[in-house]
Amino acid sequence: MAGPMGRMAGGPDSRSLNFKESGRRLVAQFKPERVTVGALVLCVVVSVALSVIGPKILGRATDLVFAGIVGRRMPAGATKEQALDAMRERGQGAVADMLRSTDFTPGRGIDFDAVGEVLLFALGTFLVAGLLMAVATRLVNRSVNRTMFRMREDVQTKLSRLPLSYFDKQQRGEVLSRATNDIDNIGQTLNQSMGQLINSLLTIIGVLAMMFYVSWILALVALVTVPLSFVVATRVGKRSQPHFVQQWSSTGKLNAHIEEMYTGHTLVKVFGRQEESAKQFAEQNEALYEAGFKAQFNSGVMQPLMMFVSNINYVLVAVVGGLRVASGALSIGDVQAFIQYSRQFSMPLTQVASMANLVQSGVASAERVFELLDAEEQEADPVPGVRPEELRGQVALEHVSFRYDPDKPLIEDLSLTVEPGHTVAIVGPTGAGKTTLVNLLMRFYDVTGGRITLDGVDIARMSRDELRSGIGMVLQDTWLFGGTIAENIAYGAGVEGGARSALRQGGGGRRVGEVTRGEIEEAARAAHADRFIRTLPDGYDTVLDDEGSGVSAGEKQLITIARAFLSDPVILVLDEATSSVDTRTEVLIQKAMAKLQHGRTSFVIAHRLSTIRDADTILVMENGSIVEQGSHDELLTADGAYARLYRAQFAQAVAEVD
């Protein structure tokens, strides 16, 4: 079953990832955490500094041990220079040159007290460095989690500001994937890489400084492999980057497909589309597998390549360092320290390279989230908004024009005036613009020309909340949330979620928020839902899931109608609201509505004769225009478009009702 869109417009799979811009925006998300990030950087700087001087301290311990071994084998009483001269006289000039940089005393063995002090100092240095790194990790977790918290809030706020047209063009699973999977991936990426990335970069700087301090010649030798490392990281990164974009795009599409198939699983089975659905799932799952495999494989080869480059660096340093020791230019301890620095220098390079897959994956997800956050929002409400002095329910459409597609006009120059308390029925063939007219009244869409007024006030000058608070709407597609029947009905009165649990306590006349149990039951009786509700095991406290399992489609519709009645609106909109109830129940609802509609303006979109025959005015729409309007009898007498619809669609219904 194909979704509303075969491919997401402007999705990340349709263009290459803007890595730099998305990465910059992701970093900017941490601006509110600058104090925490500053403390984090300070901890990492001190920790790295202590870790960097550690090898130099251990090199000093090595020199003390080696000096003790050399000094113990030489006769006491002579100076270092005398001992080296004696070795040269014996033909051991090469050994003497090598020992020239060793600070030994002839006749004196290993100074274990000095060695112990150095080792204790090294232990303390590494211990403090480790503690500071633990604090830095804690700060990373705090800053990342708080940033993700704000990003989720931004996404939630954005979703509430997006126009209905955005959701009409997007698959729900795709939108949900951005709001859940992508943000989770960003959080995991930052938690795993943020602190380590800062630590690696500072380690590279610190180790490089110590390498030049110990021996600038060996430092230059070690830097020979850096350009090779950069080339490897750049080439592999460019190859894996598009695959990460495709991976998360495929994840969104797969989620959208699963969501569609789960929501419509009954229809899938009814029409025997299980095999086709499974085939589409297999194709999209295969696409996700291919994208994920290529992304991970291409980025995964980076670490072994970087390890190979690191080993080349180790061999070069060991060979040149050995030659420097043999010439007496460096001590063994300095070479030992330098080899450790070489490893320390190569390791963060390897870590940075291996983190490239994480970073690319996280930035790919960030771009998808930023695309959602950058989506065009609905026009902001005017501040302050204008409101009618008295809300009576007079609605006027003045030369209204509207089009979903700029190149395809739908409604052109439509004018209509509805007096307070009147019931207007809107009929016409599919695609005539009936529901569009209601969407314009609710400001789900804004008109492209003309204006709509409520009691003389242009609805574009009113806040949407103010406008919609006076309108009750019942759609053909029912919507129930997970909770009790009483909570679902009370939703129409604006009861906050925190008060829902109190509704379960029941109690006639007990006020919960702005509604009582008695008012809930009265609305249910008006909608003829009270009878079937009381037959359920827990009555009004019966818990429904978000699919409304346990009640029929018609019963769900009655609950939503009761919800609309409880909201006590000035304007009532029924868009095929009685399509899911039987004819007898529909007649009862119409009788109840006749009493409840007193003082209300009602718009009814329906095809059943019983729904529209008693309306004050019937509008017949074709191709976005009102082609006829009048009462039921007047339109039948005119023998025009309504009469044709009547004969085609309603003649059999009249026979059944009569």
VMD Tcl script that draws the C-alpha trace (Angstrom):
set ca {
  {0.00 0.00 0.00}
  {1.66 3.17 -1.11}
  {1.64 6.20 1.13}
  {0.46 9.66 0.15}
  {3.88 10.43 -1.18}
  {6.18 8.07 -2.98}
  {9.11 10.18 -1.90}
  {9.52 12.97 0.57}
  {9.79 16.34 -1.09}
  {13.11 17.90 -0.31}
  {14.19 14.90 1.75}
  {17.83 14.35 2.56}
  {18.08 11.65 -0.06}
  {17.36 14.22 -2.76}
  {20.49 16.26 -2.19}
  {23.88 15.88 -0.59}
  {24.36 16.51 3.10}
  {25.33 20.07 3.98}
  {27.74 18.83 6.60}
  {29.39 22.12 7.59}
  {26.19 24.14 7.94}
  {24.32 21.40 9.80}
  {27.32 20.78 12.05}
  {27.57 24.49 12.83}
  {23.88 24.66 13.71}
  {24.20 21.59 15.89}
  {27.08 23.16 17.82}
  {25.01 26.36 18.18}
  {22.38 24.33 20.04}
  {24.81 24.20 22.99}
  {24.83 27.97 23.47}
  {22.58 27.82 26.59}
  {25.05 25.27 28.04}
  {28.12 27.47 27.58}
  {28.90 27.49 31.33}
  {28.72 23.70 31.50}
  {30.70 23.35 28.27}
  {33.29 25.82 29.62}
  {33.71 23.74 32.79}
  {33.91 20.63 30.60}
  {36.69 22.10 28.45}
  {38.60 23.24 31.55}
  {38.46 19.75 33.06}
  {39.58 18.19 29.77}
  {42.43 20.71 29.37}
  {43.82 19.99 32.85}
  {43.28 16.24 32.43}
  {45.05 16.20 29.07}
  {47.92 18.33 30.42}
  {48.46 15.89 33.27}
  {48.20 12.91 30.93}
  {50.72 14.49 28.55}
  {53.40 15.06 31.17}
  {52.95 11.50 32.46}
  {55.26 9.84 29.90}
  {57.96 12.42 30.62}
  {57.76 11.57 34.33}
  {57.95 7.84 33.57}
  {60.93 8.56 31.28}
  {62.67 10.14 34.28}
  {62.08 6.92 36.28}
  {63.57 4.89 33.41}
  {66.63 7.15 33.34}
  {67.12 6.70 37.13}
  {66.96 2.91 36.83}
  {69.30 2.82 33.83}
  {71.74 5.25 35.50}
  {71.83 3.04 38.59}
  {72.56 -0.07 36.53}
  {75.37 1.68 34.61}
  {76.87 3.36 37.71}
  {76.95 0.13 39.73}
  {79.23 -1.51 37.11}
  {81.79 1.29 37.18}
  {84.52 1.80 39.79}
  {83.68 4.25 42.55}
  {85.64 7.42 43.14}
  {85.77 8.60 39.53}
  {83.60 11.23 37.90}
  {81.27 10.57 34.97}
  {83.67 12.24 32.51}
  {86.62 10.20 33.80}
  {84.65 6.97 33.44}
  {83.62 7.80 29.85}
  {87.26 8.76 28.95}
  {88.47 5.45 30.34}
  {85.94 3.62 28.15}
  {87.15 5.44 25.05}
  {90.77 4.50 25.92}
  {89.64 0.87 26.01}
  {88.13 1.19 22.53}
  {84.49 1.49 23.70}
  {83.88 4.91 22.18}
  {80.43 4.07 20.77}
  {79.18 2.93 24.17}
  {80.70 6.02 25.79}
  {78.87 8.26 23.32}
  {75.61 6.48 24.08}
  {76.09 6.92 27.86}
  {76.96 10.59 27.47}
  {73.34 11.63 27.93}
  {72.86 9.34 30.98}
  {73.17 11.04 34.38}
  {74.97 8.26 36.35}
  {77.47 8.28 39.22}
  {80.24 5.62 39.07}
  {79.98 3.14 41.94}
  {76.39 4.11 42.88}
  {73.50 1.69 42.17}
  {69.78 2.35 41.69}
  {68.34 5.08 43.92}
  {65.10 3.32 44.80}
  {63.89 6.23 46.96}
  {64.14 8.61 44.00}
  {62.53 6.06 41.70}
  {59.68 5.56 44.20}
  {59.06 9.30 44.48}
  {58.91 9.65 40.69}
  {56.54 6.71 40.36}
  {54.26 8.04 43.14}
  {54.23 11.42 41.42}
  {53.33 9.73 38.12}
  {50.57 7.71 39.83}
  {49.11 10.87 41.39}
  {49.28 12.65 38.05}
  {47.40 9.89 36.22}
  {44.87 9.56 39.08}
  {43.97 13.26 39.02}
  {43.79 13.15 35.21}
  {41.37 10.22 35.40}
  {39.15 11.92 38.01}
  {38.97 15.08 35.93}
  {38.06 13.05 32.86}
  {35.24 11.37 34.85}
  {33.93 14.82 35.82}
  {34.17 15.88 32.16}
  {32.15 12.82 31.11}
  {29.46 13.76 33.62}
  {29.35 17.29 32.25}
  {29.11 15.95 28.69}
  {26.09 13.84 29.62}
  {24.44 16.78 31.36}
  {24.96 19.26 28.53}
  {23.94 16.78 25.81}
  {20.79 15.58 27.58}
  {19.65 19.13 28.35}
  {20.31 20.15 24.76}
  {18.30 17.18 23.45}
  {15.52 18.11 25.90}
  {15.34 21.58 24.39}
  {15.54 20.21 20.84}
  {12.57 17.92 21.51}
  {10.67 20.89 22.89}
  {11.56 22.88 19.76}
  {10.28 20.05 17.55}
  {7.06 19.76 19.55}
  {6.51 23.52 19.39}
  {7.30 23.50 15.67}
  {4.79 20.74 14.99}
  {2.09 22.84 16.65}
  {2.95 25.80 14.40}
  {3.07 23.92 11.11}
  {0.10 24.34 8.78}
  {-2.21 21.47 7.99}
  {-0.81 21.45 4.45}
  {2.57 20.25 5.78}
  {1.05 17.10 7.29}
  {-1.03 16.55 4.17}
  {2.21 16.26 2.19}
  {4.22 14.17 4.66}
  {3.92 10.59 5.79}
  {3.21 10.36 9.50}
  {5.88 7.73 10.02}
  {8.46 10.00 8.36}
  {7.58 12.93 10.64}
  {7.64 10.67 13.70}
  {11.02 9.27 12.66}
  {12.50 12.77 12.65}
  {10.99 13.59 16.04}
  {12.13 10.33 17.67}
  {14.78 8.26 15.85}
  {16.78 11.18 14.51}
  {16.86 13.11 17.80}
  {17.81 9.92 19.67}
  {20.62 9.33 17.18}
  {21.88 12.90 17.67}
  {21.91 12.39 21.45}
  {23.76 9.09 21.22}
  {26.28 10.56 18.79}
  {27.01 13.55 21.01}
  {27.23 11.45 24.17}
  {29.70 9.07 22.55}
  {31.80 11.56 20.65}
  {31.62 15.04 22.19}
  {33.90 14.56 25.20}
  {36.17 12.15 23.35}
  {36.50 14.53 20.42}
  {37.52 17.44 22.66}
  {39.91 15.18 24.55}
  {41.46 13.86 21.32}
  {41.99 17.31 19.79}
  {43.56 18.70 22.97}
  {45.70 15.56 23.32}
  {47.02 16.03 19.78}
  {48.02 19.63 20.61}
  {49.56 18.77 23.99}
  {51.45 15.72 22.78}
  {52.75 17.61 19.76}
  {54.12 20.34 22.06}
  {55.85 17.75 24.30}
  {57.28 15.93 21.28}
  {58.96 19.11 20.07}
  {60.15 19.77 23.63}
  {61.80 16.33 23.87}
  {63.25 16.22 20.34}
  {62.30 18.38 17.41}
  {63.95 15.94 15.00}
  {61.83 13.01 16.19}
  {58.77 15.30 16.19}
  {59.28 16.07 12.51}
  {59.69 12.35 11.81}
  {56.41 11.64 13.60}
  {54.63 14.35 11.59}
  {55.62 12.69 8.31}
  {52.59 10.38 8.54}
  {50.05 13.14 9.40}
  {49.33 14.10 5.76}
  {48.76 10.42 5.00}
  {46.31 10.22 7.94}
  {44.48 13.31 6.68}
  {44.17 11.88 3.17}
  {42.81 8.58 4.50}
  {40.26 10.31 6.76}
  {39.11 12.71 4.02}
  {38.75 10.07 1.31}
  {36.91 7.58 3.50}
  {34.72 10.31 5.01}
  {33.57 11.54 1.62}
  {32.70 8.00 0.54}
  {30.69 7.16 3.66}
  {28.90 10.52 4.10}
  {26.16 10.04 1.44}
  {25.45 6.54 2.71}
  {24.68 7.86 6.21}
  {22.24 10.35 4.68}
  {20.58 7.52 2.76}
  {20.55 5.32 5.85}
  {18.45 7.73 7.90}
  {16.24 8.60 4.95}
  {15.56 4.89 4.44}
  {14.83 4.55 8.17}
  {12.17 7.25 7.90}
  {10.57 5.63 4.86}
  {10.55 2.20 6.50}
  {8.92 3.66 9.63}
  {6.30 5.37 7.46}
  {5.53 2.08 5.70}
  {5.26 0.13 8.98}
  {3.00 2.82 10.48}
  {0.71 2.72 7.45}
  {0.54 -1.06 7.40}
  {-0.16 -1.26 11.15}
  {-2.86 1.42 11.03}
  {-4.53 -0.16 8.01}
  {-3.82 -3.81 8.76}
  {-7.53 -4.71 8.50}
  {-7.81 -3.27 5.00}
  {-4.56 -4.93 3.99}
  {-6.04 -8.29 4.91}
  {-9.48 -7.56 3.44}
  {-8.03 -6.76 0.03}
  {-5.43 -9.52 0.17}
  {-2.46 -7.17 0.02}
  {-0.33 -8.99 2.58}
  {2.14 -10.24 -0.01}
  {2.44 -6.83 -1.68}
  {2.88 -5.17 1.71}
  {5.51 -7.72 2.71}
  {7.25 -7.23 -0.63}
  {7.39 -3.45 -0.16}
  {8.66 -3.96 3.38}
  {11.35 -6.31 2.10}
  {12.39 -3.80 -0.58}
  {12.63 -0.91 1.88}
  {14.30 -3.09 4.47}
  {16.82 -4.16 1.83}
  {17.42 -0.50 0.91}
  {18.05 0.30 4.60}
  {20.37 -2.71 4.89}
  {22.35 -1.68 1.82}
  {22.66 1.95 2.96}
  {23.58 0.92 6.52}
  {26.09 -1.69 5.35}
  {27.81 0.71 2.96}
  {27.90 3.48 5.54}
  {29.34 1.27 8.27}
  {31.73 -0.58 5.97}
  {33.16 2.57 4.41}
  {33.58 4.27 7.75}
  {34.72 1.04 9.42}
  {37.77 0.67 7.18}
  {39.03 3.99 8.50}
  {40.24 2.62 11.84}
  {42.38 -0.23 10.46}
  {43.85 2.14 7.86}
  {44.67 4.66 10.58}
  {46.21 1.88 12.70}
  {48.40 0.95 9.75}
  {49.56 4.57 9.44}
  {50.15 4.62 13.21}
  {52.37 1.54 12.98}
  {54.41 3.18 10.22}
  {54.85 6.16 12.55}
  {55.94 3.85 15.40}
  {58.58 2.13 13.25}
  {60.02 5.44 12.03}
  {60.21 6.87 15.57}
  {61.79 3.68 16.95}
  {64.48 3.56 14.24}
  {65.39 7.26 14.37}
  {65.14 7.29 18.16}
  {67.51 4.35 18.43}
  {70.03 6.14 16.25}
  {69.73 9.27 18.43}
  {70.36 7.22 21.58}
  {73.36 5.54 19.96}
  {74.82 8.94 19.17}
  {74.25 10.12 22.72}
  {71.91 12.92 21.64}
  {69.00 11.46 23.65}
  {68.65 9.36 26.77}
  {66.83 6.04 26.78}
  {64.15 7.58 29.01}
  {63.53 10.38 26.51}
  {63.16 7.87 23.68}
  {60.82 5.77 25.80}
  {58.77 8.89 26.55}
  {58.79 9.85 22.88}
  {57.56 6.42 21.79}
  {54.72 6.81 24.27}
  {54.03 10.27 22.87}
  {54.05 8.79 19.39}
  {51.38 6.32 20.46}
  {49.46 9.07 22.23}
  {49.68 11.18 19.10}
  {48.51 8.40 16.78}
  {45.72 7.21 19.07}
  {43.65 10.44 19.06}
  {44.14 10.70 15.31}
  {42.74 7.18 15.00}
  {39.93 8.01 17.43}
  {38.98 11.15 15.54}
  {38.94 9.19 12.31}
  {36.92 6.33 13.80}
  {34.43 8.83 15.24}
  {33.81 10.15 11.75}
  {31.07 7.58 11.17}
  {29.33 8.59 14.40}
  {29.65 12.29 13.63}
  {28.45 11.89 10.05}
  {25.49 9.81 11.20}
  {24.60 12.36 13.88}
  {24.92 15.34 11.55}
  {22.81 13.54 8.92}
  {20.08 13.15 11.55}
  {20.57 16.77 12.64}
  {19.98 17.96 9.10}
  {16.71 16.05 8.94}
  {15.59 17.62 12.22}
  {16.67 21.08 11.05}
  {14.69 20.58 7.83}
  {11.62 20.02 10.01}
  {12.43 23.05 12.17}
  {12.97 25.16 9.01}
  {9.67 24.15 7.40}
  {7.41 27.07 6.54}
  {5.08 27.84 9.42}
  {1.51 28.99 9.29}
  {1.06 32.73 9.43}
  {1.41 34.02 12.99}
  {-1.68 35.18 14.86}
  {-2.08 38.95 15.10}
  {-1.07 40.45 18.45}
  {-3.33 41.52 19.96}
  {-6.02 39.55 18.17}
  {-9.39 41.13 17.41}
  {-12.52 39.44 18.69}
  {-16.22 40.14 18.10}
  {-17.95 42.18 20.77}
  {-20.61 39.47 20.96}
  {-20.19 35.99 19.54}
  {-23.50 35.29 17.77}
  {-22.39 33.03 14.91}
  {-22.92 35.15 11.82}
  {-20.57 33.93 9.09}
  {-19.90 35.75 5.83}
  {-17.70 34.73 2.92}
  {-16.81 37.72 0.74}
  {-15.40 36.93 -2.72}
  {-13.36 34.05 -1.32}
  {-10.80 32.35 -3.55}
  {-8.58 29.41 -2.64}
  {-6.25 26.92 -4.29}
  {-4.11 24.12 -2.86}
  {-1.83 24.27 -5.86}
  {-0.97 27.78 -7.13}
  {-1.57 26.56 -10.70}
  {-4.90 24.84 -10.02}
  {-7.77 27.06 -8.82}
  {-10.36 25.32 -6.63}
  {-12.65 28.02 -5.19}
  {-13.10 31.26 -7.11}
  {-15.06 34.37 -6.03}
  {-17.34 32.58 -3.53}
  {-19.72 34.78 -1.51}
  {-22.12 33.57 1.17}
  {-23.82 34.94 4.30}
  {-25.07 32.67 7.09}
  {-27.22 34.24 9.78}
  {-26.87 33.25 13.47}
  {-28.73 30.10 14.42}
  {-29.21 28.92 10.84}
  {-28.32 25.45 9.64}
  {-26.52 25.30 6.33}
  {-26.17 22.00 4.49}
  {-23.45 21.66 1.90}
  {-23.82 19.02 -0.79}
  {-22.07 18.25 -4.02}
  {-19.95 15.63 -5.75}
  {-16.59 14.52 -4.43}
  {-13.94 17.18 -4.95}
  {-16.46 20.01 -5.18}
  {-14.85 21.86 -2.26}
  {-17.28 21.06 0.57}
  {-14.66 20.10 3.19}
  {-12.32 22.80 1.88}
  {-14.96 25.39 2.74}
  {-15.04 24.14 6.33}
  {-11.21 24.06 6.50}
  {-11.15 27.71 5.46}
  {-13.69 28.58 8.14}
  {-11.56 26.81 10.77}
  {-8.41 28.47 9.37}
  {-6.75 25.12 8.81}
  {-5.95 26.83 5.52}
  {-5.96 30.57 4.81}
  {-7.85 32.01 1.87}
  {-5.79 33.17 -1.11}
  {-8.29 35.90 -1.94}
  {-11.25 37.66 -0.33}
  {-12.06 37.22 3.35}
  {-14.22 35.33 5.84}
  {-15.84 37.22 8.72}
  {-17.32 36.03 12.01}
  {-19.82 38.51 13.43}
  {-18.28 41.23 11.29}
  {-14.65 40.51 12.25}
  {-12.20 39.16 9.67}
  {-11.14 35.76 11.03}
  {-7.59 36.47 9.78}
  {-7.42 39.19 12.46}
  {-8.50 36.77 15.20}
  {-6.19 34.34 16.95}
  {-6.75 30.77 15.84}
  {-7.41 29.63 19.42}
  {-10.05 32.35 19.85}
  {-11.69 31.43 16.56}
  {-11.71 27.68 17.13}
  {-12.85 27.95 20.74}
  {-16.25 29.00 19.41}
  {-16.49 26.18 16.88}
  {-17.35 22.57 17.59}
  {-16.36 20.08 14.91}
  {-17.20 16.43 14.32}
  {-15.41 14.66 11.48}
  {-16.17 11.48 9.60}
  {-12.91 10.02 10.89}
  {-13.28 9.57 14.64}
  {-10.38 10.32 16.97}
  {-10.15 8.89 20.48}
  {-7.15 8.90 22.80}
  {-6.14 6.23 25.30}
  {-8.28 6.85 28.40}
  {-11.77 6.46 29.77}
  {-14.94 7.30 27.85}
  {-15.61 10.12 30.34}
  {-12.17 11.60 29.65}
  {-12.73 11.43 25.90}
  {-16.05 13.27 26.16}
  {-14.63 15.82 28.63}
  {-11.88 16.60 26.13}
  {-14.40 18.86 24.40}
  {-14.56 21.07 27.51}
  {-10.77 21.51 27.64}
  {-10.14 19.38 30.74}
  {-6.36 19.22 31.26}
  {-4.59 15.90 31.24}
  {-3.73 16.29 34.93}
  {-7.41 16.22 35.81}
  {-8.20 13.13 33.77}
  {-7.48 10.69 36.55}
  {-9.95 12.54 38.76}
  {-12.68 11.93 36.20}
  {-12.39 8.23 36.87}
  {-13.62 8.89 40.40}
  {-17.02 9.80 38.94}
  {-19.65 11.34 41.17}
  {-22.59 13.24 39.74}
  {-22.19 16.96 40.14}
  {-18.57 16.71 41.23}
  {-16.63 19.42 39.34}
  {-13.39 18.41 37.71}
  {-11.63 21.37 36.11}
  {-14.46 23.07 34.19}
  {-16.80 20.12 33.73}
  {-18.81 17.79 36.01}
  {-19.68 14.14 35.60}
  {-23.30 15.20 35.31}
  {-22.49 17.47 32.37}
  {-20.56 14.65 30.69}
  {-23.52 12.30 31.04}
  {-25.93 15.00 29.84}
  {-23.87 15.47 26.69}
  {-23.80 11.70 26.17}
  {-27.59 11.52 26.53}
  {-28.00 14.35 24.03}
  {-25.86 12.39 21.57}
  {-27.74 9.15 22.38}
  {-24.52 7.59 23.62}
  {-25.56 7.20 27.27}
  {-27.45 3.96 26.70}
  {-24.64 1.96 25.11}
  {-22.04 3.44 27.50}
  {-23.95 2.15 30.53}
  {-24.02 -1.37 29.03}
  {-20.21 -1.50 29.12}
  {-18.55 -3.24 32.11}
  {-17.24 -0.02 33.68}
  {-19.68 2.44 32.11}
  {-18.20 5.87 31.70}
  {-14.99 4.64 33.33}
  {-14.40 2.06 30.60}
  {-10.84 2.51 29.34}
  {-10.33 2.72 25.59}
  {-7.06 2.53 23.68}
  {-6.14 5.04 21.01}
  {-7.76 2.79 18.38}
  {-11.08 2.76 20.26}
  {-11.03 -1.03 20.56}
  {-14.08 -2.44 22.32}
  {-16.65 -0.10 20.75}
  {-18.05 -0.05 17.24}
  {-17.41 2.65 14.63}
  {-20.88 4.10 15.19}
  {-20.39 4.15 18.97}
  {-17.06 5.93 18.55}
  {-18.84 8.53 16.42}
  {-21.46 9.05 19.13}
  {-18.69 9.69 21.67}
  {-17.13 12.33 19.42}
  {-20.54 13.96 18.88}
  {-21.06 14.06 22.64}
  {-17.64 15.70 22.93}
  {-18.74 18.41 20.49}
  {-22.00 18.99 22.35}
  {-20.14 19.38 25.64}
  {-17.97 22.12 24.15}
  {-21.16 24.21 23.74}
  {-19.95 25.96 20.56}
  {-21.52 28.94 18.83}
  {-20.82 27.29 15.47}
  {-21.26 23.56 14.92}
  {-19.51 21.83 12.01}
  {-20.53 18.28 11.09}
  {-18.49 16.80 8.25}
  {-20.25 13.54 7.43}
  {-20.53 13.15 11.19}
  {-23.41 10.70 11.10}
  {-22.06 8.48 8.35}
  {-21.14 5.70 10.79}
  {-24.50 5.42 12.60}
  {-27.59 3.63 11.51}
  {-30.60 5.45 10.11}
  {-32.68 5.20 13.30}
  {-29.87 6.52 15.49}
  {-29.25 9.28 12.97}
  {-32.87 10.41 13.22}
  {-32.62 10.48 17.02}
  {-29.40 12.51 16.80}
  {-31.10 14.98 14.45}
  {-33.92 15.46 16.93}
  {-31.44 16.09 19.75}
  {-29.45 18.42 17.52}
  {-32.58 20.39 16.71}
  {-32.80 21.36 20.40}
  {-29.05 21.88 20.85}
  {-28.74 23.96 17.68}
  {-30.87 26.75 19.14}
  {-28.69 29.87 18.94}
  {-25.99 28.04 17.00}
  {-24.88 28.37 13.42}
  {-24.48 24.90 11.94}
  {-22.61 23.71 8.86}
  {-23.51 20.18 7.82}
  {-21.69 18.27 5.09}
  {-23.66 15.14 4.34}
  {-25.18 12.99 1.64}
  {-28.06 11.48 3.57}
  {-31.43 13.08 2.98}
  {-32.40 12.92 6.65}
  {-29.42 15.12 7.49}
  {-30.04 17.92 5.02}
  {-33.78 18.07 4.20}
  {-34.60 20.24 7.25}
  {-31.67 22.66 6.84}
  {-32.51 26.36 6.55}
  {-30.28 26.65 3.51}
  {-28.81 24.01 1.23}
  {-25.72 24.95 -0.78}
  {-24.93 22.92 -3.88}
  {-21.25 23.11 -4.80}
  {-19.56 22.10 -8.04}
  {-15.92 22.78 -8.89}
  {-15.45 25.15 -5.94}
  {-18.46 27.34 -6.71}
  {-21.97 27.51 -5.28}
  {-24.22 26.69 -8.20}
  {-27.50 26.60 -6.26}
  {-28.79 27.56 -2.85}
  {-32.18 27.45 -1.18}
  {-34.40 25.18 0.87}
  {-34.99 21.53 0.07}
  {-38.38 22.13 -1.56}
  {-37.17 25.19 -3.46}
  {-34.24 23.34 -4.98}
  {-36.37 20.38 -5.98}
  {-38.82 22.73 -7.68}
  {-35.94 24.42 -9.54}
  {-35.04 21.01 -11.04}
  {-31.32 21.86 -11.27}
  {-28.10 20.37 -9.91}
  {-29.65 19.55 -6.51}
  {-32.57 17.77 -8.12}
  {-30.14 15.68 -10.17}
  {-28.20 14.77 -7.01}
  {-31.44 14.03 -5.25}
  {-32.64 11.67 -7.93}
  {-29.23 10.01 -8.24}
  {-28.33 9.67 -4.56}
  {-31.32 10.30 -2.31}
  {-34.37 8.74 -3.94}
  {-33.70 5.32 -2.44}
  {-32.94 6.93 0.95}
  {-36.38 8.64 0.93}
  {-38.07 5.31 0.34}
  {-36.15 3.75 3.21}
  {-36.95 6.61 5.64}
  {-40.58 6.86 4.64}
}
mol new
graphics top color blue
foreach p $ca { graphics top sphere $p radius 0.5 }
foreach p [lrange $ca 0 end-1] q [lrange $ca 1 end] { graphics top cylinder $p $q radius 0.2 }
display resetview
